[in-house]
Amino acid sequence: MTESLLVAICGAATYLWRGLGVVLSGRVRTESPVFTWVGCVAWAMIAGLTMRILLMPAGVLAETSLLDRAIGSAVAMLLYFVLSRRNLFLGVGSAFVTMIVLSLLQRA
Amino acid sequence: MNPGYRLGAREALGTPAAVLAAGYVGYGALSSDVGFSLWATLLSTAAIWALPGQLILVEMSSSGAPLFAILLAVAFSAVRFLPMTVSLLPALRAPAHGRAKEFLAAHLIAMTGWIMAMRRTPELPVADRLPYFIGFALALWLVSIAATGAGFLIAGSLPPVTKSAFVFMNPVYFLLLMLSDARTRVMALSLAGGAVCGPLIYLLAPQWSVLGGGLIGGTAAFAIHRYASRHD
C-alpha cells in the first residue's frame, strides 16, 4: 500500500512538469529564439541521459562491461544505418542479440 | 473520429511498440527482482510513464533511500518534460481541440512519442496532429503497461544475461533515433552538447546530470548556432 502511494506521488511529481509545459506552451512562439533554445535544452537532456546510461549505467546494466555496450551499440548502428534502410527493429534487435552473445562468450 | 488517432495507433503498433515492450519487460523483471509488488510496478508505468524515472524509483527504494530523496530524484529526472511539452504542444495545437485533450496528451509525452511526433506531425494536416500523437502515444502506453506485467511475471525464470540485454535495448533505441534525426545543424549541436555535458556533470553531481547537462549543453549549442548563423 505505502509502495503504491509512493509510486502515485512520484507520478504526480512527473505530471507536474508536463502540466506546467501545457500552461507555458501557449506563451512561446514556435519561431522565437526562446522556442529554439528550449528545443536545444530538451534534445541535449535526452542525449546526455542516453550517453550516461551507455557509459555509466546503474542496475542490471552495470553488470555488463563498457566494451560490451560499445560493441553492442556499434553493431546496432551498423545494422541500422549501413545494412538496412534504417530499420529500428533490426538495429535494436541486433543490440539485444550482441549483448547476449558477448555475455555467453565471456562465460564459456 | 479523426483519422489521426487510427494513423497514430497504427504507426505505433510496429517497431516502436515492439522495442518499447522489450524495454518494459526488462523493467518489469527488474522491479520484481527488487521486491516491488505487481500493482506498484504496473502503476509506475501508467503514472510515471518514463523509464529513467521508473528505474530511479525502483533502484532507490530497493536500497532503502528515504521517501523525500526518492521523490526529489524522480522529480528531477522528469524536468525534461517541461521543455519537451513546451516544444511539442504548439506543433500539435489546432483550434478544434480543447484544452482537456492537451492535458491528456501531456501525460503521454515520453521520449519515443515526442521524437516521432516532432518528426512526423509537420507532414500531417493541422487538425490531425494532436489526434495522431494521442493515438500513437496511447497505444504505446497500453502496450508498455502490458509488457511491464509480463516482465514482472516471467522475472523468476529470466537469466541475468537476458535481463541486462533487455534493458540495454532502451539506450540503443534512443541512440539510433537521435542519430537519424540529427539532420539540422542546431539539432546536431544540441545532441553533441548534451552527450558531452550530461555524463561529465554526472561525475560531479549525479542528481544534476540530466537537467544541468541539458541546460549547459543545450545553451552552448544554441549560442554556437546563433553565432554561426550571423556569420554564414
Interface residues (C-beta under 8 A of the other chain):
Chain A: E3 S4 L6 V7 A8 I9 C10 G11 A12 A13 T14 Y15 L16 W17 R18 G19 L20 G21 V22 L24 S25 G26 V28 R29 T30 P33 F35 T36 W37 V38 G39 C40 V41 A42 W43 A44 M45 I46 A47 G48 L49 T50 M51 R52 I53 L54 L55 M56 P57 A58 G59 V60 L61 E63 T64 R69 G72 S73 A76 M77 Y80 F81 R86 N87 L88 F89 G91 V92 G93 A95 F96 V97 M99 I100 S103 L104
Chain B: G14 T15 P16 A18 V19 A22 G26 L30 F36 S37 W39 A40 L43 S44 A46 A47 I48 W49 A50 P52 G53 L55 L57 E59 S61 L67 I70 L71 V74 A75 A78 V79 R80 F81 L82 P83 M84 T85 V86 S87 L89 P90 A91 R93 R99 E102 F103 A106 H107 I109 M111 P160 V161 T162 K163 S164 A165 F166 V167 F168 M169 N170 P171 V172 Y173 F174 L175 L176 L177 M178 L179 S180 V186 M187 L189 S190 L191 A192 G193 G194 A195 C197 G198 P199 I201 Y202 L203 S209 V210 L211 G213 G214 L215 I216 G217 G218 T219 A221 F222 H225 R226
